[in-house]
Amino acid sequence: MKWSEYTWKQIEEYYQSILVMPFVKELAEGSLSKEKFQFYMAQDSLYLEHFGRALAIIGARAYNINDVLSYMRFAENAIVVENALHESYFKDFDVKEKGKMQPVCHHYVHFLKSTAALDAVEIAMAAVLPCFWIYQKVGDYIYEHKKTDNNPYKKWIDTYSGEEFALAVRQAIEICDRAAEATTPEIRAKMTEAFITATQMEYYFWQAAYELKSWI
């Protein structure tokens, strides 16, 4: 069994919880409140900047030159391409500014950046993978179960259920599987632990948006 197959089994319960959480259900139905989506967009825009930095650090530390190029491209996509999507959403949903990074976003980006900088690069690769893989799985699920084509969040759904994003996800999974196969059992275990932690953070990121969770 590949590392990715084994590790996904460890987070299947978390993934199923994500599919039924109010934020994702209402996003899929198009009934999510504008205020909650605005909060999510602002936090996600802040997140993507730092996620891109974590990806660039991994690229700089990767052993294989092709992996270096892949993570640099992932970083560019996170910062440039997806930020452009967010800018269009800022206009569509009247988001005035990104504002301040709130608790869950702050926790998540610092986990990713510290892992990317200080842990073995294989662990860092595993830590950033859920942001690819979970979003693609959720985007595909929503697209397959969509109830209307008039969903105000259709652009978001189309982005994460599209083939271009799926290709990047497959590439990131393949890199992690190769890295896991070539490393030690101890590093593989830490890769799985990092993947689980990041998956939990994905859940809490959406929950925080639904609850508009801010610093006290």
KEFI-580361 format. One record per residue: residue number from 1; x, y, z of N, C-alpha, C, O, CB in turn. Coordinates in steps of 0.05 Angstrom, whole numbers, plus 5000, padded with zeros to 4 digits. Glycine has a CB too. Example, Ala and Ser with C-alpha at 12.3 -4.5 7.8 and 13.67 -1.06 7.14 Angstrom:
% KEFI-580361
- nr,n_X,n_Y,n_Z,ca_X,ca_Y,ca_Z,c_X,c_Y,c_Z,o_X,o_Y,o_Z,cb_X,cb_Y,cb_Z
- 1,5264,4886,5156,5246,4910,5156,5264,4934,5156,5285,4934,5169,5226,4911,5181;
- 2,5257,4955,5142,5273,4979,5143,5258,5001,5157,5268,5023,5161,5282,4988,5114;
END
This chain:
% KEFI-580361
- nr,n_X,n_Y,n_Z,ca_X,ca_Y,ca_Z,c_X,c_Y,c_Z,o_X,o_Y,o_Z,cb_X,cb_Y,cb_Z
- 1,5017,4976,5000,5000,5000,5000,5018,5025,5000,5037,5027,5015,4981,5000,5025;
- 2,5011,5044,4983,5026,5069,4982,5021,5085,5007,5001,5082,5021,5018,5085,4957;
- 3,5041,5102,5013,5038,5119,5037,5012,5136,5035,4998,5138,5055,5062,5138,5039;
- 4,5006,5147,5012,4982,5164,5010,4957,5148,5015,4938,5158,5027,4981,5176,4982;
- 5,4956,5123,5006,4932,5106,5010,4929,5100,5040,4907,5102,5051,4934,5080,4994;
- 6,4951,5093,5053,4950,5087,5081,4941,5112,5097,4924,5110,5115,4977,5077,5091;
- 7,4953,5134,5090,4949,5159,5106,4920,5169,5102,4908,5179,5121,4969,5180,5098;
- 8,4910,5167,5077,4882,5176,5073,4863,5160,5091,4844,5171,5101,4874,5173,5044;
- 9,4868,5134,5094,4851,5118,5112,4851,5129,5140,4831,5126,5154,4861,5089,5111;
- 10,4873,5140,5149,4875,5151,5176,4858,5176,5179,4851,5183,5202,4904,5157,5182;
- 11,4852,5190,5157,4837,5215,5160,4809,5213,5147,4795,5233,5145,4852,5238,5147;
- 12,4801,5189,5139,4775,5186,5126,4752,5197,5144,4734,5210,5134,4770,5156,5120;
- 13,4754,5191,5170,4733,5201,5188,4732,5232,5189,4711,5244,5189,4738,5190,5216;
- 14,4756,5244,5189,4757,5273,5189,4745,5284,5163,4730,5304,5163,4786,5283,5192;
- 15,4752,5271,5141,4742,5280,5115,4711,5278,5114,4698,5297,5104,4754,5263,5092;
- 16,4700,5256,5124,4671,5254,5124,4658,5275,5141,4636,5285,5135,4663,5226,5134;
- 17,4672,5283,5163,4662,5304,5180,4662,5331,5165,4644,5347,5169,4679,5306,5206;
- 18,4682,5335,5149,4683,5360,5133,4659,5361,5114,4647,5383,5110,4710,5361,5117;
- 19,4652,5339,5101,4631,5339,5081,4604,5347,5093,4587,5358,5079,4628,5312,5068;
- 20,4600,5341,5119,4574,5347,5131,4574,5371,5149,4553,5378,5161,4565,5323,5147;
- 21,4596,5385,5151,4597,5409,5168,4580,5431,5155,4579,5433,5130,4626,5418,5173;
- 22,4568,5449,5171,4550,5469,5160,4562,5487,5139,4548,5493,5119,4540,5486,5182;
- 23,4587,5495,5142,4599,5513,5122,4599,5499,5095,4591,5512,5075,4628,5520,5130;
- 24,4608,5474,5093,4610,5461,5067,4582,5454,5056,4578,5457,5032,4627,5435,5070;
- 25,4564,5445,5073,4537,5439,5063,4523,5463,5052,4511,5462,5031,4520,5427,5086;
- 26,4525,5486,5066,4512,5510,5057,4526,5522,5033,4513,5534,5015,4511,5531,5079;
- 27,4552,5519,5031,4567,5527,5007,4557,5512,4983,4553,5523,4962,4598,5523,5011;
- 28,4554,5486,4987,4545,5468,4965,4516,5476,4956,4510,5474,4932,4546,5439,4973;
- 29,4500,5483,4975,4472,5490,4969,4469,5519,4958,4449,5526,4947,4455,5487,4994;
- 30,4490,5535,4963,4489,5563,4955,4475,5580,4976,4469,5604,4971,4475,5566,4929;
- 31,4470,5569,5000,4455,5583,5021,4473,5595,5042,4464,5608,5061,4435,5565,5034;
- 32,4499,5591,5039,4518,5602,5059,4516,5632,5059,4515,5645,5039,4547,5594,5052;
- 33,4515,5644,5083,4512,5673,5085,4535,5688,5074,4558,5678,5075,4508,5681,5115;
- 34,4530,5711,5062,4550,5727,5050,4571,5735,5071,4595,5736,5065,4538,5752,5038;
- 35,4563,5741,5095,4582,5749,5116,4602,5727,5122,4626,5732,5126,4566,5756,5142;
- 36,4593,5702,5123,4611,5680,5129,4630,5674,5106,4653,5668,5110,4595,5654,5135;
- 37,4620,5678,5082,4638,5674,5059,4658,5696,5057,4681,5692,5049,4621,5672,5033;
- 38,4650,5721,5064,4669,5743,5064,4691,5738,5084,4715,5742,5078,4654,5769,5071;
- 39,4684,5728,5108,4704,5722,5128,4723,5700,5118,4747,5703,5121,4690,5712,5155;
- 40,4712,5680,5106,4728,5658,5095,4747,5668,5073,4770,5661,5073,4710,5636,5083;
- 41,4737,5684,5054,4753,5694,5033,4777,5711,5043,4799,5709,5033,4736,5711,5013;
- 42,4771,5728,5062,4792,5746,5073,4814,5729,5086,4838,5734,5082,4780,5766,5092;
- 43,4805,5709,5103,4824,5692,5116,4839,5674,5097,4863,5670,5100,4810,5675,5138;
- 44,4825,5664,5077,4838,5646,5058,4859,5661,5041,4879,5650,5033,4817,5634,5040;
- 45,4853,5686,5035,4872,5702,5020,4898,5706,5036,4920,5705,5025,4860,5730,5012;
- 46,4895,5712,5062,4918,5714,5079,4933,5687,5081,4957,5686,5080,4910,5724,5107;
- 47,4917,5666,5083,4929,5639,5085,4946,5632,5061,4968,5622,5063,4907,5618,5089;
- 48,4935,5638,5037,4948,5630,5012,4976,5643,5009,4994,5631,4998,4931,5637,4988;
- 49,4978,5668,5018,5004,5681,5017,5025,5666,5032,5047,5661,5023,5002,5710,5028;
- 50,5018,5657,5057,5037,5642,5073,5040,5613,5065,5061,5602,5067,5028,5643,5102;
- 51,5018,5602,5054,5020,5575,5043,5040,5575,5020,5056,5556,5017,4992,5565,5033;
- 52,5038,5596,5003,5057,5598,4981,5086,5600,4990,5104,5589,4978,5051,5622,4964;
- 53,5090,5614,5013,5117,5616,5024,5127,5589,5034,5150,5582,5030,5118,5637,5047;
- 54,5109,5574,5047,5116,5547,5056,5124,5529,5033,5143,5514,5034,5093,5534,5072;
- 55,5108,5531,5011,5114,5515,4987,5141,5522,4975,5156,5505,4966,5092,5518,4966;
- 56,5148,5548,4975,5173,5557,4965,5197,5546,4982,5217,5539,4971,5174,5587,4963;
- 57,5193,5546,5008,5214,5535,5025,5218,5506,5019,5241,5497,5018,5206,5539,5055;
- 58,5196,5491,5016,5199,5462,5009,5213,5459,4983,5230,5441,4980,5171,5449,5008;
- 59,5206,5476,4963,5220,5474,4937,5250,5479,4940,5265,5465,4927,5208,5495,4919;
- 60,5257,5498,4957,5286,5503,4961,5300,5480,4974,5325,5477,4971,5289,5529,4977;
- 61,5286,5464,4990,5298,5443,5005,5296,5415,4992,5309,5396,5001,5286,5442,5032;
- 62,5279,5413,4971,5275,5387,4958,5300,5376,4947,5317,5391,4937,5253,5389,4936;
- 63,5303,5349,4947,5327,5336,4937,5328,5334,4907,5348,5339,4894,5330,5308,4949;
- 64,5304,5327,4896,5302,5323,4867,5296,5349,4853,5278,5364,4861,5280,5302,4861;
- 65,5311,5355,4831,5308,5381,4818,5280,5384,4806,5270,5406,4804,5329,5383,4796;
- 66,5268,5362,4797,5241,5363,4786,5221,5370,4809,5201,5384,4804,5233,5337,4773;
- 67,5226,5360,4833,5209,5368,4855,5213,5397,4863,5194,5410,4871,5215,5349,4880;
- 68,5237,5407,4861,5243,5435,4865,5225,5452,4847,5211,5470,4856,5273,5442,4860;
- 69,5225,5445,4821,5209,5460,4802,5179,5458,4808,5164,5477,4806,5214,5450,4774;
- 70,5170,5434,4816,5142,5429,4822,5133,5447,4845,5112,5460,4843,5137,5400,4828;
- 71,5148,5447,4867,5139,5463,4890,5142,5493,4885,5126,5509,4896,5156,5456,4914;
- 72,5161,5501,4869,5162,5530,4861,5137,5538,4845,5127,5559,4848,5188,5535,4845;
- 73,5129,5520,4827,5104,5525,4811,5080,5525,4829,5062,5542,4826,5101,5504,4789;
- 74,5079,5506,4848,5057,5506,4867,5056,5532,4883,5034,5543,4887,5059,5482,4887;
- 75,5079,5542,4891,5080,5567,4906,5070,5590,4889,5055,5607,4898,5109,5572,4915;
- 76,5079,5591,4864,5071,5613,4846,5040,5612,4842,5027,5633,4842,5085,5611,4819;
- 77,5030,5588,4839,5001,5585,4835,4985,5595,4859,4965,5609,4856,4994,5556,4829;
- 78,4995,5587,4883,4981,5595,4907,4981,5626,4910,4960,5637,4918,4995,5583,4931;
- 79,5003,5638,4904,5005,5667,4909,4993,5684,4886,4979,5703,4891,5034,5675,4912;
- 80,4998,5676,4862,4989,5692,4839,4961,5684,4828,4943,5700,4828,5009,5690,4816;
- 81,4959,5659,4820,4934,5650,4807,4911,5651,4826,4890,5662,4819,4938,5622,4795;
- 82,4913,5638,4849,4891,5637,4867,4885,5664,4880,4862,5670,4887,4896,5616,4889;
- 83,4905,5680,4884,4900,5707,4894,4884,5723,4874,4867,5740,4882,4927,5722,4899;
- 84,4888,5718,4848,4872,5732,4828,4842,5723,4830,4824,5740,4827,4882,5725,4799;
- 85,4838,5698,4836,4810,5688,4841,4798,5702,4865,4775,5710,4864,4810,5657,4845;
- 86,4814,5705,4886,4804,5718,4910,4798,5747,4905,4778,5758,4915,4824,5715,4933;
- 87,4814,5760,4888,4809,5788,4882,4782,5791,4868,4767,5810,4873,4831,5800,4865;
- 88,4776,5773,4850,4750,5774,4836,4728,5769,4856,4707,5782,4854,4749,5754,4813;
- 89,4732,5751,4875,4712,5747,4896,4709,5771,4914,4687,5777,4923,4719,5722,4912;
- 90,4731,5785,4919,4729,5808,4936,4710,5829,4923,4695,5842,4937,4758,5821,4940;
- 91,4711,5831,4897,4693,5849,4883,4665,5838,4883,4646,5852,4888,4703,5853,4854;
- 92,4662,5812,4876,4636,5800,4874,4621,5800,4901,4596,5804,4901,4638,5771,4865;
- 93,4635,5797,4923,4622,5794,4949,4628,5818,4968,4624,5816,4992,4631,5769,4962;
- 94,4638,5839,4956,4641,5865,4970,4659,5862,4995,4653,5872,5016,4614,5875,4978;
- 95,4682,5848,4991,4702,5846,5012,4721,5870,5009,4734,5872,4988,4718,5819,5012;
- 96,4722,5887,5029,4737,5912,5027,4767,5908,5030,4783,5920,5016,4727,5932,5047;
- 97,4775,5890,5049,4803,5886,5055,4807,5858,5068,4788,5846,5078,4814,5908,5073;
- 98,4831,5849,5068,4837,5823,5081,4834,5824,5111,4826,5805,5124,4865,5814,5073;
- 99,4842,5847,5122,4840,5850,5151,4862,5834,5166,4883,5830,5155,4813,5840,5160;
- 100,4856,5827,5190,4875,5814,5208,4873,5784,5207,4851,5773,5205,4871,5824,5237;
- 101,4895,5770,5209,4895,5741,5210,4883,5732,5237,4893,5740,5258,4924,5730,5206;
- 102,4862,5716,5235,4848,5707,5259,4860,5680,5270,4876,5668,5256,4819,5704,5253;
- 103,4851,5671,5294,4866,5650,5308,4871,5624,5292,4894,5615,5291,4850,5642,5331;
- 104,4851,5613,5278,4856,5587,5265,4874,5591,5241,4892,5574,5237,4829,5575,5256;
- 105,4871,5612,5226,4888,5617,5203,4917,5621,5213,4936,5611,5202,4879,5642,5187;
- 106,4920,5636,5235,4946,5641,5247,4959,5615,5255,4983,5610,5249,4943,5660,5271;
- 107,4944,5598,5268,4955,5572,5277,4963,5555,5253,4985,5543,5253,4933,5557,5294;
- 108,4946,5554,5233,4951,5536,5210,4976,5545,5195,4994,5529,5189,4927,5537,5191;
- 109,4978,5571,5188,5001,5580,5172,5028,5577,5188,5048,5572,5176,4997,5609,5163;
- 110,5027,5581,5214,5051,5578,5229,5060,5549,5232,5083,5543,5233,5048,5591,5256;
- 111,5040,5531,5233,5046,5503,5233,5060,5495,5206,5080,5481,5206,5021,5486,5237;
- 112,5049,5505,5184,5060,5498,5158,5088,5510,5154,5106,5496,5145,5042,5508,5135;
- 113,5091,5535,5161,5117,5548,5157,5139,5537,5175,5162,5533,5166,5115,5578,5161;
- 114,5132,5531,5200,5152,5520,5218,5160,5492,5209,5183,5484,5211,5142,5520,5247;
- 115,5140,5476,5200,5145,5449,5190,5163,5450,5165,5182,5435,5163,5119,5434,5184;
- 116,5156,5469,5147,5172,5471,5122,5201,5479,5128,5219,5470,5114,5158,5492,5104;
- 117,5205,5495,5148,5232,5506,5153,5249,5488,5171,5273,5486,5168,5229,5533,5166;
- 118,5236,5474,5190,5251,5460,5211,5250,5430,5211,5268,5417,5221,5241,5470,5237;
- 119,5229,5418,5200,5227,5389,5199,5239,5378,5173,5246,5393,5155,5198,5380,5201;
- 120,5242,5352,5172,5252,5339,5148,5234,5347,5125,5210,5350,5128,5253,5308,5151;
- 121,5245,5350,5101,5230,5360,5079,5207,5341,5072,5186,5350,5062,5248,5364,5054;
- 122,5210,5315,5076,5189,5296,5071,5164,5302,5088,5142,5300,5079,5199,5267,5076;
- 123,5170,5309,5113,5148,5316,5132,5134,5342,5122,5109,5344,5123,5158,5320,5161;
- 124,5149,5361,5113,5138,5386,5103,5120,5381,5079,5099,5393,5076,5161,5406,5096;
- 125,5129,5363,5061,5113,5356,5037,5086,5345,5046,5066,5351,5034,5128,5336,5019;
- 126,5087,5328,5066,5062,5315,5076,5044,5336,5089,5019,5334,5087,5068,5293,5096;
- 127,5056,5355,5103,5040,5376,5117,5024,5394,5098,5002,5402,5105,5058,5393,5135;
- 128,5035,5400,5075,5021,5417,5056,5002,5402,5038,4986,5414,5024,5041,5433,5039;
- 129,5003,5376,5038,4987,5360,5019,4957,5362,5024,4942,5363,5005,4995,5331,5021;
- 130,4947,5362,5049,4918,5364,5053,4905,5389,5040,4883,5388,5030,4912,5365,5082;
- 131,4920,5411,5039,4908,5435,5026,4903,5430,4997,4884,5442,4986,4927,5459,5030;
- 132,4919,5414,4984,4913,5406,4957,4891,5385,4956,4870,5389,4944,4939,5394,4944;
- 133,4895,5363,4970,4879,5339,4967,4851,5342,4978,4831,5335,4965,4892,5316,4980;
- 134,4848,5354,5002,4822,5358,5015,4805,5376,4998,4781,5371,4993,4825,5369,5043;
- 135,4817,5398,4988,4802,5417,4972,4792,5404,4946,4769,5409,4938,4819,5442,4965;
- 136,4809,5388,4934,4800,5375,4909,4777,5356,4915,4758,5355,4900,4824,5360,4896;
- 137,4780,5340,4936,4759,5320,4943,4733,5334,4950,4711,5326,4941,4768,5303,4966;
- 138,4734,5356,4965,4710,5371,4972,4698,5384,4947,4674,5384,4943,4717,5392,4993;
- 139,4715,5396,4930,4706,5408,4906,4692,5388,4888,4670,5394,4877,4728,5422,4891;
- 140,4704,5365,4885,4691,5344,4868,4665,5334,4880,4646,5330,4865,4710,5320,4866;
- 141,4664,5331,4906,4640,5322,4920,4617,5342,4916,4595,5334,4909,4645,5318,4950;
- 142,4623,5367,4920,4602,5388,4916,4593,5389,4887,4569,5391,4882,4613,5416,4925;
- 143,4612,5387,4868,4605,5388,4840,4587,5365,4832,4567,5368,4818,4630,5388,4822;
- 144,4593,5341,4842,4578,5317,4836,4550,5317,4849,4532,5304,4838,4593,5292,4845;
- 145,4547,5331,4871,4522,5332,4885,4508,5359,4883,4490,5365,4899,4526,5325,4914;
- 146,4516,5375,4863,4504,5402,4861,4474,5400,4855,4465,5383,4840,4519,5418,4840;
- 147,4460,5419,4866,4431,5419,4863,4421,5441,4844,4398,5442,4836,4417,5422,4890;
- 148,4439,5460,4838,4432,5482,4820,4457,5493,4807,4479,5491,4817,4418,5504,4836;
- 149,4453,5504,4783,4475,5517,4769,4476,5547,4776,4494,5561,4766,4472,5514,4739;
- 150,4458,5556,4792,4456,5584,4800,4469,5590,4827,4463,5610,4840,4427,5594,4800;
- 151,4486,5572,4836,4499,5575,4861,4518,5600,4860,4534,5601,4842,4516,5550,4869;
- 152,4515,5618,4879,4532,5642,4879,4562,5635,4883,4579,5652,4878,4523,5662,4900;
- 153,4567,5611,4893,4595,5603,4898,4605,5584,4876,4624,5569,4881,4597,5589,4925;
- 154,4592,5585,4853,4599,5567,4831,4628,5570,4822,4641,5550,4816,4581,5572,4807;
- 155,4639,5594,4822,4666,5598,4813,4686,5584,4832,4705,5572,4822,4673,5629,4813;
- 156,4681,5585,4858,4698,5570,4877,4696,5540,4872,4717,5527,4872,4689,5577,4906;
- 157,4672,5530,4868,4668,5501,4864,4682,5493,4838,4695,5472,4838,4638,5495,4862;
- 158,4679,5508,4817,4692,5501,4792,4722,5501,4793,4735,5484,4780,4683,5520,4770;
- 159,4733,5519,4809,4763,5520,4812,4774,5494,4824,4793,5483,4814,4771,5544,4829;
- 160,4761,5485,4845,4772,5462,4860,4762,5435,4850,4772,5414,4858,4766,5465,4889;
- 161,4743,5436,4831,4734,5411,4819,4745,5408,4790,4738,5390,4776,4704,5409,4819;
- 162,4761,5427,4782,4771,5428,4754,4795,5409,4750,4809,5402,4769,4779,5456,4747;
- 163,4800,5402,4725,4822,5384,4718,4849,5396,4723,4868,5381,4730,4819,5375,4689;
- 164,4852,5422,4719,4878,5434,4723,4887,5431,4753,4910,5425,4758,4877,5464,4716;
- 165,4869,5436,4771,4875,5433,4799,4880,5403,4806,4898,5397,4821,4853,5444,4817;
- 166,4864,5385,4794,4867,5357,4799,4895,5347,4790,4906,5329,4803,4845,5341,4784;
- 167,4905,5358,4769,4932,5350,4759,4953,5358,4780,4971,5342,4785,4938,5364,4732;
- 168,4951,5381,4791,4970,5390,4812,4968,5372,4836,4988,5365,4849,4966,5419,4820;
- 169,4944,5364,4843,4940,5347,4867,4953,5320,4862,4967,5310,4880,4909,5343,4872;
- 170,4948,5308,4839,4961,5282,4832,4991,5284,4834,5005,5266,4843,4952,5272,4805;
- 171,5002,5306,4824,5031,5310,4824,5041,5311,4853,5062,5299,4859,5038,5335,4809;
- 172,5027,5326,4870,5036,5329,4898,5034,5302,4913,5051,5296,4929,5018,5350,4912;
- 173,5014,5286,4907,5011,5260,4919,5034,5242,4910,5046,5228,4927,4984,5247,4912;
- 174,5040,5242,4885,5061,5225,4874,5088,5232,4887,5104,5214,4893,5063,5227,4843;
- 175,5093,5258,4890,5119,5266,4902,5120,5256,4931,5141,5246,4939,5121,5297,4902;
- 176,5098,5258,4946,5098,5249,4974,5102,5219,4975,5116,5209,4993,5072,5257,4987;
- 177,5090,5204,4957,5093,5175,4957,5122,5167,4951,5132,5149,4964,5074,5162,4936;
- 178,5134,5181,4932,5163,5175,4926,5180,5181,4950,5199,5167,4957,5172,5190,4902;
- 179,5175,5204,4963,5190,5213,4986,5187,5193,5009,5206,5186,5023,5182,5241,4995;
- 180,5162,5184,5014,5157,5165,5035,5171,5139,5031,5182,5127,5049,5127,5161,5038;
- 181,5171,5130,5006,5183,5104,4999,5214,5105,5004,5226,5085,5011,5177,5096,4970;
- 182,5226,5128,4999,5255,5130,5000,5265,5137,5028,5290,5137,5033,5264,5151,4981;
- 183,5248,5143,5047,5257,5152,5073,5254,5130,5094,5249,5107,5087,5241,5177,5082;
- 184,5258,5137,5119,5258,5117,5141,5230,5113,5152,5213,5130,5148,5277,5126,5163;
- 185,5225,5091,5166,5199,5087,5179,5191,5110,5198,5168,5117,5200,5198,5060,5193;
- 186,5211,5120,5212,5206,5142,5231,5196,5167,5217,5178,5180,5226,5231,5148,5247;
- 187,5209,5174,5195,5201,5198,5180,5173,5193,5167,5157,5211,5166,5221,5205,5158;
- 188,5169,5169,5157,5142,5163,5146,5120,5167,5167,5099,5178,5160,5141,5134,5135;
- 189,5125,5158,5191,5105,5161,5212,5100,5190,5218,5077,5199,5223,5115,5147,5238;
- 190,5121,5206,5218,5118,5235,5223,5105,5249,5199,5090,5269,5203,5146,5248,5228;
- 191,5109,5238,5175,5094,5248,5152,5064,5245,5156,5048,5263,5151,5103,5234,5126;
- 192,5056,5221,5165,5028,5215,5169,5017,5233,5191,4994,5243,5189,5024,5186,5177;
- 193,5032,5237,5212,5023,5254,5234,5019,5283,5224,4999,5296,5232,5044,5254,5257;
- 194,5038,5293,5208,5035,5320,5198,5011,5323,5179,4996,5343,5180,5060,5328,5182;
- 195,5006,5302,5163,4983,5302,5145,4957,5303,5161,4938,5317,5154,4983,5277,5127;
- 196,4955,5287,5183,4931,5287,5200,4927,5314,5212,4904,5324,5213,4934,5265,5221;
- 197,4948,5326,5223,4946,5352,5236,4935,5373,5216,4917,5389,5222,4973,5361,5247;
- 198,4946,5374,5192,4938,5393,5171,4909,5388,5163,4894,5407,5158,4956,5392,5147;
- 199,4901,5363,5162,4873,5356,5156,4854,5367,5177,4833,5379,5171,4869,5326,5153;
- 200,4862,5364,5202,4846,5375,5224,4844,5406,5222,4823,5418,5227,4858,5367,5251;
- 201,4866,5418,5214,4866,5447,5210,4848,5456,5188,4835,5477,5190,4894,5457,5205;
- 202,4846,5440,5167,4827,5446,5145,4798,5447,5156,4783,5465,5150,4829,5425,5122;
- 203,4791,5428,5173,4765,5427,5185,4760,5452,5202,4740,5466,5199,4761,5402,5203;
- 204,4780,5459,5219,4776,5481,5237,4776,5508,5222,4765,5528,5231,4798,5481,5258;
- 205,4789,5509,5199,4790,5533,5183,4761,5540,5173,4753,5563,5175,4809,5530,5158;
- 206,4748,5520,5163,4720,5524,5154,4701,5529,5177,4683,5545,5175,4710,5500,5137;
- 207,4705,5515,5199,4689,5519,5223,4692,5547,5233,4672,5560,5241,4696,5498,5245;
- 208,4716,5557,5233,4721,5584,5243,4707,5605,5226,4697,5625,5236,4751,5590,5243;
- 209,4706,5600,5199,4692,5618,5181,4662,5618,5187,4649,5639,5187,4698,5611,5152;
- 210,4652,5594,5192,4623,5592,5197,4616,5606,5224,4594,5618,5226,4614,5563,5199;
- 211,4634,5604,5243,4628,5616,5269,4639,5645,5272,4637,5658,5292,4640,5599,5291;
- 212,4652,5654,5250,4664,5681,5250,4683,5684,5274,4683,5704,5288,4643,5703,5250;
- 213,4700,5664,5278,4717,5663,5302,4740,5682,5299,4757,5680,5281,4727,5634,5307;
- 214,4741,5701,5318,4762,5722,5318,4776,5723,5345,4767,5711,5364,4750,5750,5311;
- 215,4798,5738,5345,4811,5742,5371,4793,5756,5390,4777,5773,5382,4837,5758,5367;
- 216,4795,5750,5416,4778,5763,5436,4787,5791,5441,4776,5806,5457,4777,5746,5462;
END
